[in-house]
Amino acid sequence: MFALSFKSSKIIYFFLLVFCISNSGFSQTSGWYQQRFQVGDSLLSVNFVNSQTGWVCGKNSLILKSTNGGTDWNQQATGFNNTLENIYFPSILSGYTSGQGGLILKTTNQGINWIQQNSGTTNYLKSMSFVNDSTGYIAGMGNTILKTTNGGENWINKFIDDSLEFFSIYFINENTGWVSSRLDPNVFPPEPGLRIYKTTNGAENWFAQYERTIEHTPILSLNFINEFYGWAFFQYGAIAFCDILKTTDGGNNWSTYGIGPNNYFSIYFANETKGWAVGDYNGPGHTGIKFTSNGGTDWIYQNNPDGGHLHSVFFIDSLTGWAAGERGKIFKTTTGGILTDFTNISSEIPKDFSLSQNYPNPFNPKTIINYQCAIYNDVSLKVFDVLGNEVAELVNEKQNAGSYSVEFDGSGFASGIYFYSLITDGVIIDTKRMILLK
């Protein structure tokens, strides 16, 4: 036996880090990877009850189930060919799906059998929210807000106004929930057309909390993590640009932030800071997946390796999530969507921006990062830990063309691997790794 010197132990630790990096799967893969592809039916909703068991649904009453985290998917028969807009399992046995023609289906055996329920309507059902196996709400066209307290044996319409269409509904418990609406396009006058309503007594009464004019599309997705924090977004009617709405007081006040150019259809927040939005794929750099690490104030693109428009996103924690969309595509991440290869986000990186490897590397406690930009633009330089948490923002401003150098001081951070990303106009230009070795 012998005792290692402090210097020797640091050298061994460094080579252990290098070994772990080279053998940990960081091999030019994105934070999202494709699980399934089938030309044909689009998928509109995804839901998991745990890290292994989940379902997706879509057009032509397509329902797929996975019991191994999405590696394999098996189709479940429904006997219908309606479009299924949404699917949700309040428990591992009981689940619901609904959509076109007022169709509501329920299973009590993990989807082996799906039984039609009497919705009392033929209106298109756009969104559902269940708080347990028995109590749930479904919203749709033609002033439809359905409620059940007995597992769907009876559905009662708790609509607000006979001229409204409802697009998204979200309840955090049996009493407190929100629904988004717009006026029926055939009703005159058409303003104000976009609204968020809230109830605190199980949909017996609703009161308006937010209004916008009809020039915008409806609020297509509502998401709350508790009775205070919630998010929603809408698209501008004339251009493909989305704004995010955020509340920290249960909807009494809403702040507005820009997500950026694109059409988005679904949002999901894992906690007060981390959230994802999915929508149209408009080519490299505009991938249809966006991520925020500061509660929705700022959004950056995450890599979608195969493209395609996405309609639904769902996370079971801050790292593991799925997104589903057109042509039967399903994507998964186990890193919160953060890149794990430290290379360019795609081969089509703009030539007028570049990010250099930090030096020294490894470092203790300070290192220098150089980057270049050839045009006047919004520039940010952010540092992330191995879990994808943003730990430092070194630059966040408009900068002229030129070469820049910034120092990162790791005095207050633990030894380990960190990533730094150069971001312009919300697009990740490049990501590289660095090692803090104390």
Backbone torsions as a table, in degrees:
resi	resn	phi	psi	omega
1	MET	NA	148.1	178.0
2	PHE	-150.6	158.1	-177.9
3	ALA	-100.0	133.0	177.6
4	LEU	-81.8	142.1	172.4
5	SER	-73.0	162.5	179.0
6	PHE	-59.5	-40.6	-180.0
7	LYS	-65.0	-43.5	-179.8
8	SER	-63.6	-40.1	-178.6
9	SER	-66.1	-35.0	177.7
10	LYS	-66.3	-38.9	179.6
11	ILE	-65.3	-44.8	179.0
12	ILE	-63.0	-41.3	179.3
13	TYR	-60.3	-40.4	179.6
14	PHE	-62.3	-46.5	-179.1
15	PHE	-67.6	-29.5	173.0
16	LEU	-64.0	-41.0	177.4
17	LEU	-61.6	-45.7	-180.0
18	VAL	-61.7	-41.2	178.8
19	PHE	-62.6	-43.4	-179.7
20	CYS	-62.9	-40.1	179.9
21	ILE	-63.1	-45.0	-175.5
22	SER	-72.1	-14.7	-177.6
23	ASN	-119.3	17.0	-174.3
24	SER	-107.1	11.2	176.7
25	GLY	88.1	9.3	178.2
26	PHE	-79.4	72.2	-169.8
27	SER	-123.6	60.4	176.6
28	GLN	58.1	47.3	172.2
29	THR	-113.6	156.4	-179.1
30	SER	-89.1	172.4	175.7
31	GLY	-67.8	-23.5	174.8
32	TRP	-113.5	138.3	175.9
33	TYR	-131.7	148.5	-174.6
34	GLN	-78.5	136.3	178.5
35	GLN	-104.6	-33.0	-174.2
36	ARG	-151.0	142.9	175.3
37	PHE	-143.2	127.3	176.9
38	GLN	-147.5	115.6	178.0
39	VAL	-63.3	124.6	-178.7
40	GLY	144.9	-123.3	-169.6
41	ASP	-66.2	135.8	176.3
42	SER	-81.6	148.4	177.7
43	LEU	-102.6	133.3	-172.1
44	LEU	-114.9	-14.2	-177.1
45	SER	-153.1	142.8	177.5
46	VAL	-134.6	141.0	-179.3
47	ASN	-152.5	133.6	176.4
48	PHE	-122.9	143.8	176.8
49	VAL	-96.4	-20.3	174.0
50	ASN	-157.3	-171.0	-174.1
51	SER	-69.8	-14.0	-175.6
52	GLN	-111.4	-35.4	-168.9
53	THR	-108.5	123.0	-179.3
54	GLY	-158.6	169.9	-177.4
55	TRP	-136.5	154.3	167.9
56	VAL	-131.6	154.9	176.5
57	CYS	-140.9	166.2	-178.7
58	GLY	-173.5	-146.3	-175.0
59	LYS	-69.9	155.4	179.7
60	ASN	57.9	35.5	177.7
61	SER	55.6	31.0	179.0
62	LEU	-71.8	126.2	172.9
63	ILE	-130.0	127.9	177.1
64	LEU	-121.1	144.1	179.2
65	LYS	-125.6	143.2	173.7
66	SER	-125.4	141.8	175.4
67	THR	-119.4	9.6	178.4
68	ASN	-134.1	42.3	174.5
69	GLY	75.0	9.7	178.5
70	GLY	105.5	-0.7	177.7
71	THR	-62.7	-42.5	177.5
72	ASP	-125.6	146.5	179.5
73	TRP	-131.4	134.7	178.5
74	ASN	-120.5	136.5	-178.2
75	GLN	-77.8	141.3	176.6
76	GLN	-113.1	135.5	-175.7
77	ALA	-81.9	140.1	177.6
78	THR	-119.3	-26.9	-176.4
79	GLY	84.4	7.6	179.8
80	PHE	-125.2	168.5	175.2
81	ASN	-130.3	19.8	175.6
82	ASN	-71.1	156.7	169.8
83	THR	-72.3	128.5	176.1
84	LEU	-99.7	114.5	-171.4
85	GLU	-83.9	-30.3	-175.3
86	ASN	-152.7	154.5	179.7
87	ILE	-143.2	140.9	-179.4
88	TYR	-153.7	136.1	176.9
89	PHE	-115.9	106.9	175.6
90	PRO	-70.9	-18.5	174.2
91	SER	-147.0	171.8	-174.7
92	ILE	-69.4	-21.1	179.5
93	LEU	-94.1	-43.0	-171.1
94	SER	-100.2	132.1	178.5
95	GLY	-148.0	161.3	-177.9
96	TYR	-134.5	150.0	171.4
97	THR	-144.3	149.3	-177.4
98	SER	-152.5	167.7	-179.9
99	GLY	172.6	-127.5	-172.2
100	GLN	-63.0	141.8	175.8
101	GLY	70.5	19.9	-179.5
102	GLY	72.5	16.2	-176.0
103	LEU	-72.5	128.6	171.4
104	ILE	-127.0	126.5	176.8
105	LEU	-120.1	145.8	179.1
106	LYS	-132.3	146.8	172.3
107	THR	-127.9	147.2	174.1
108	THR	-120.8	8.6	179.9
109	ASN	-136.5	44.9	175.0
110	GLN	64.9	22.6	175.8
111	GLY	95.4	2.6	175.7
112	ILE	-60.6	-40.9	174.9
113	ASN	-127.8	137.5	175.7
114	TRP	-118.5	127.0	-176.1
115	ILE	-114.4	131.8	178.6
116	GLN	-72.5	139.3	175.3
117	GLN	-110.4	156.3	-179.4
118	ASN	-84.7	104.8	-179.0
119	SER	-82.9	-21.4	-177.9
120	GLY	78.8	9.9	-178.3
121	THR	-148.9	158.4	170.4
122	THR	-111.0	7.4	179.8
123	ASN	-69.6	151.5	178.7
124	TYR	-67.4	127.4	-179.3
125	LEU	-100.0	117.4	-168.2
126	LYS	-96.7	-27.4	-170.5
127	SER	-154.7	150.5	177.4
128	MET	-139.8	155.7	177.7
129	SER	-150.0	119.7	178.7
130	PHE	-115.2	138.9	178.6
131	VAL	-101.3	-17.8	173.1
132	ASN	-163.2	-173.6	-177.0
133	ASP	-62.7	-26.9	-172.2
134	SER	-99.8	-36.7	-170.8
135	THR	-107.7	123.5	179.8
136	GLY	-156.3	167.3	-176.9
137	TYR	-134.6	143.6	176.5
138	ILE	-133.7	133.7	-178.9
139	ALA	-118.6	149.1	-179.9
140	GLY	-164.4	-164.5	-177.7
141	MET	-72.5	167.9	174.3
142	GLY	61.1	48.2	178.8
143	ASN	47.8	53.2	-177.3
144	THR	-112.1	115.7	166.8
145	ILE	-132.0	104.2	-176.2
146	LEU	-96.1	142.6	178.2
147	LYS	-131.6	140.2	171.5
148	THR	-131.2	145.3	174.2
149	THR	-122.2	6.6	-178.9
150	ASN	-132.7	39.4	174.8
151	GLY	69.7	22.5	176.1
152	GLY	93.8	2.4	175.0
153	GLU	-62.4	-34.1	175.0
154	ASN	-133.8	137.9	174.6
155	TRP	-121.6	128.9	-178.4
156	ILE	-118.1	133.4	-179.4
157	ASN	-80.9	121.3	-179.9
158	LYS	-113.1	44.5	-173.6
159	PHE	-65.8	162.1	-176.6
160	ILE	-97.1	-47.8	-174.6
161	ASP	-148.8	141.9	-174.8
162	ASP	-77.9	4.2	177.1
163	SER	-114.1	15.5	-175.3
164	LEU	-106.9	150.3	169.3
165	GLU	-117.0	138.8	-174.8
166	PHE	-115.2	136.6	-171.2
167	PHE	-118.4	-29.0	-179.0
168	SER	-148.3	138.2	-179.8
169	ILE	-135.9	140.9	-178.0
170	TYR	-148.2	123.5	177.3
171	PHE	-117.8	138.6	177.2
172	ILE	-99.5	-16.3	172.9
173	ASN	-157.5	-173.7	-174.5
174	GLU	-64.7	-22.4	-173.9
175	ASN	-107.1	-35.2	-169.2
176	THR	-104.9	122.9	179.7
177	GLY	-159.7	171.0	-178.8
178	TRP	-133.2	153.0	175.4
179	VAL	-142.9	143.0	178.1
180	SER	-104.7	147.5	-175.4
181	SER	-147.8	169.6	166.3
182	ARG	-145.6	160.7	174.9
183	LEU	-67.1	147.0	171.3
184	ASP	-55.9	128.1	-177.3
185	PRO	-57.3	-21.4	-179.5
186	ASN	-86.2	-2.3	-178.6
187	VAL	-91.7	139.9	179.6
188	PHE	-123.9	138.0	-1.5
189	PRO	-78.3	156.0	-171.6
190	PRO	-88.7	3.6	-175.2
191	GLU	-120.5	150.0	-11.1
192	PRO	-76.5	138.3	-168.6
193	GLY	-102.6	-21.9	-175.2
194	LEU	-110.2	124.3	-175.3
195	ARG	-139.9	155.1	166.9
196	ILE	-119.5	126.1	177.1
197	TYR	-110.2	154.3	178.2
198	LYS	-130.7	147.0	171.9
199	THR	-128.6	147.5	175.6
200	THR	-123.3	8.5	179.8
201	ASN	-134.8	41.7	173.8
202	GLY	67.4	35.4	175.7
203	ALA	77.2	11.1	174.4
204	GLU	-70.3	-36.2	177.0
205	ASN	-136.6	144.7	178.9
206	TRP	-127.4	146.1	174.0
207	PHE	-136.8	142.7	-176.2
208	ALA	-74.2	138.1	177.2
209	GLN	-117.1	-21.3	-175.0
210	TYR	-151.1	142.7	179.1
211	GLU	-141.0	142.4	169.9
212	ARG	-139.6	165.5	-178.1
213	THR	-78.9	168.3	-173.2
214	ILE	-71.9	-7.2	-179.6
215	GLU	-66.1	-11.6	178.4
216	HIS	-102.2	158.9	173.3
217	THR	-73.5	167.3	177.3
218	PRO	-64.0	161.4	170.4
219	ILE	-75.0	111.3	-170.6
220	LEU	-88.9	-16.3	-176.6
221	SER	-150.5	126.4	172.4
222	LEU	-112.2	142.5	178.1
223	ASN	-148.1	127.0	178.1
224	PHE	-126.5	143.4	175.9
225	ILE	-103.9	-16.9	175.2
226	ASN	-163.2	-169.4	-175.6
227	GLU	-73.4	-8.0	-178.0
228	PHE	-109.4	-48.5	-171.6
229	TYR	-93.3	124.7	178.3
230	GLY	-152.3	160.1	-178.0
231	TRP	-139.3	154.9	174.7
232	ALA	-153.7	164.0	174.0
233	PHE	-148.1	157.5	176.7
234	PHE	-140.0	159.8	178.3
235	GLN	-107.5	146.7	173.2
236	TYR	-75.1	138.5	-173.8
237	GLY	-66.6	-37.0	-173.1
238	ALA	-86.3	-23.7	-177.8
239	ILE	-134.7	157.1	178.4
240	ALA	-84.7	78.7	179.7
241	PHE	-141.7	134.9	-175.2
242	CYS	-115.0	144.7	170.7
243	ASP	-114.8	144.1	176.3
244	ILE	-102.5	138.2	173.6
245	LEU	-107.0	138.6	-179.3
246	LYS	-135.4	137.4	173.6
247	THR	-126.8	144.6	175.5
248	THR	-120.2	7.6	-179.9
249	ASP	-133.3	36.3	175.4
250	GLY	74.9	16.2	176.7
251	GLY	101.0	-1.2	177.2
252	ASN	-64.6	-35.5	177.2
253	ASN	-133.5	142.6	-179.8
254	TRP	-127.6	132.7	173.4
255	SER	-102.0	148.9	-176.5
256	THR	-114.0	132.0	176.8
257	TYR	-133.9	148.0	179.1
258	GLY	-86.2	129.7	171.3
259	ILE	-82.1	-39.3	178.1
260	GLY	125.9	-173.6	-176.9
261	PRO	-73.6	120.1	175.7
262	ASN	158.2	164.2	170.5
263	ASN	-101.6	125.7	-179.8
264	TYR	-117.9	149.3	-171.7
265	PHE	-126.0	-18.6	-175.2
266	SER	-149.8	139.4	174.9
267	ILE	-128.7	153.7	175.5
268	TYR	-151.1	130.5	176.7
269	PHE	-113.5	130.0	178.0
270	ALA	-84.5	-26.4	178.5
271	ASN	-159.9	-164.9	-174.8
272	GLU	-69.1	-18.1	-174.8
273	THR	-114.0	-38.3	-171.9
274	LYS	-97.5	125.5	178.5
275	GLY	-148.9	160.8	-178.3
276	TRP	-132.9	146.8	173.1
277	ALA	-130.1	138.0	179.8
278	VAL	-125.9	150.6	-178.5
279	GLY	-171.4	-139.3	-174.2
280	ASP	-71.9	143.7	172.4
281	TYR	-96.3	120.2	-177.8
282	ASN	-118.9	32.6	176.4
283	GLY	100.4	171.7	-180.0
284	PRO	-53.8	135.5	-178.1
285	GLY	90.8	-17.4	176.6
286	HIS	-132.4	73.0	-160.3
287	THR	-85.5	-8.2	-177.5
288	GLY	87.8	1.6	174.2
289	ILE	-127.5	123.0	176.1
290	LYS	-124.2	151.8	-172.9
291	PHE	-133.8	140.7	172.6
292	THR	-124.3	140.3	176.6
293	SER	-115.6	6.6	179.0
294	ASN	-130.6	38.6	172.3
295	GLY	76.9	13.3	176.7
296	GLY	107.6	-2.6	178.9
297	THR	-67.8	-44.7	-179.7
298	ASP	-125.7	146.1	-178.2
299	TRP	-131.5	140.0	175.5
300	ILE	-129.0	152.6	178.0
301	TYR	-73.1	145.3	168.9
302	GLN	-115.1	151.4	-171.8
303	ASN	-72.8	130.8	173.5
304	ASN	-111.5	105.1	-166.3
305	PRO	-66.2	-20.5	-174.3
306	ASP	-125.6	2.4	178.9
307	GLY	73.8	-167.4	-179.9
308	GLY	98.2	143.7	178.8
309	HIS	-74.0	140.8	-177.8
310	LEU	-116.5	141.2	-174.4
311	HIS	-114.2	-19.0	-173.9
312	SER	-149.7	144.4	177.0
313	VAL	-138.1	142.2	-178.5
314	PHE	-149.9	136.9	178.0
315	PHE	-125.3	143.6	174.2
316	ILE	-96.6	-16.0	173.2
317	ASP	-157.5	-166.7	-175.0
318	SER	-78.7	-3.6	-178.4
319	LEU	-118.8	-37.0	-171.0
320	THR	-103.5	120.6	-178.9
321	GLY	-155.0	169.5	-178.4
322	TRP	-134.5	151.6	173.1
323	ALA	-134.8	141.2	-176.8
324	ALA	-132.8	151.8	-176.9
325	GLY	-165.9	-145.9	-171.7
326	GLU	-66.5	153.0	178.0
327	ARG	57.5	30.2	175.1
328	GLY	71.7	20.0	-177.2
329	LYS	-80.5	136.4	175.6
330	ILE	-130.7	131.1	177.4
331	PHE	-119.4	151.9	180.0
332	LYS	-134.4	150.5	170.7
333	THR	-135.1	145.8	172.4
334	THR	-120.7	12.2	179.8
335	THR	-126.1	17.7	-175.1
336	GLY	70.6	15.3	-178.8
337	GLY	86.7	-1.2	-178.9
338	ILE	-75.0	137.1	177.7
339	LEU	-61.8	140.6	179.6
340	THR	-117.3	11.6	-177.2
341	ASP	-111.2	-13.0	177.0
342	PHE	64.5	23.7	176.7
343	THR	-113.6	-177.8	-179.8
344	ASN	-59.8	150.1	-179.7
345	ILE	-67.9	-25.7	174.7
346	SER	-161.1	173.2	-179.4
347	SER	-78.2	-8.7	-176.0
348	GLU	-106.1	52.0	178.6
349	ILE	-75.4	135.1	178.5
350	PRO	-55.7	136.1	-176.6
351	LYS	-73.7	-16.2	-175.5
352	ASP	-89.4	7.3	174.6
353	PHE	-131.9	143.4	176.5
354	SER	-151.1	148.5	179.9
355	LEU	-125.0	127.0	-177.3
356	SER	-95.1	158.9	174.6
357	GLN	-68.9	136.6	179.3
358	ASN	-64.3	156.2	175.4
359	TYR	-145.0	141.6	-7.0
360	PRO	-70.6	164.1	177.5
361	ASN	-153.2	113.5	4.1
362	PRO	-64.0	163.9	-176.6
363	PHE	-138.8	160.2	176.0
364	ASN	-164.6	114.7	-7.8
365	PRO	-100.5	-0.2	-173.3
366	LYS	-118.4	151.2	176.9
367	THR	-147.1	159.9	-178.0
368	ILE	-110.6	135.5	176.5
369	ILE	-119.9	125.2	178.0
370	ASN	-108.8	145.5	175.2
371	TYR	-152.1	163.5	-178.1
372	GLN	-132.4	147.0	170.8
373	CYS	-141.4	143.5	-173.2
374	ALA	-103.4	-7.5	179.3
375	ILE	-135.5	157.9	175.9
376	TYR	-68.2	123.7	-172.4
377	ASN	-162.4	164.5	171.5
378	ASP	-72.8	129.1	-176.8
379	VAL	-132.2	135.3	170.7
380	SER	-136.7	147.7	177.7
381	LEU	-128.0	114.6	-173.5
382	LYS	-121.2	150.5	178.9
383	VAL	-115.0	135.6	-178.8
384	PHE	-125.4	151.0	172.8
385	ASP	-87.8	-176.0	-173.7
386	VAL	-70.0	-17.0	177.9
387	LEU	-91.3	0.2	179.5
388	GLY	89.7	6.3	178.1
389	ASN	-77.5	131.2	174.9
390	GLU	-71.3	122.8	-176.9
391	VAL	-111.3	-15.9	179.1
392	ALA	-161.1	145.5	172.4
393	GLU	-121.1	109.6	-173.3
394	LEU	-86.5	-29.8	-179.4
395	VAL	-142.0	139.5	173.7
396	ASN	-159.9	84.6	-176.7
397	GLU	-167.4	166.8	170.4
398	LYS	-77.2	134.2	-177.9
399	GLN	-131.7	146.1	175.9
400	ASN	-75.4	166.8	175.6
401	ALA	-61.7	141.4	179.5
402	GLY	152.2	-176.8	178.0
403	SER	-102.7	140.4	-175.7
404	TYR	-132.4	153.1	178.7
405	SER	-137.2	134.0	-179.4
406	VAL	-136.4	146.1	-179.6
407	GLU	-101.7	134.9	173.0
408	PHE	-109.1	123.1	-179.3
409	ASP	-102.7	112.4	-178.7
410	GLY	-94.9	20.8	-176.7
411	SER	-57.6	-37.3	-176.8
412	GLY	-93.1	11.6	-176.3
413	PHE	-116.0	155.6	178.6
414	ALA	-79.2	155.7	175.3
415	SER	-59.9	145.5	178.0
416	GLY	152.7	-168.1	-178.4
417	ILE	-95.6	135.2	176.7
418	TYR	-131.4	156.2	176.8
419	PHE	-118.1	149.5	172.1
420	TYR	-131.7	139.4	-174.3
421	SER	-124.9	136.4	171.6
422	LEU	-94.8	125.2	-174.1
423	ILE	-127.8	129.6	174.8
424	THR	-128.8	129.7	-178.9
425	ASP	52.9	36.4	178.0
426	GLY	79.9	2.3	-178.6
427	VAL	-106.5	128.1	176.3
428	ILE	-72.2	117.0	-179.7
429	ILE	-84.0	-43.2	-179.0
430	ASP	-160.4	151.6	176.4
431	THR	-134.1	134.5	179.5
432	LYS	-133.9	164.0	-178.8
433	ARG	-104.3	156.0	171.9
434	MET	-148.1	156.6	-175.7
435	ILE	-121.9	120.6	173.7
436	LEU	-92.7	118.1	-174.1
437	LEU	-125.5	101.4	-178.2
438	LYS	-95.6	NA	NA
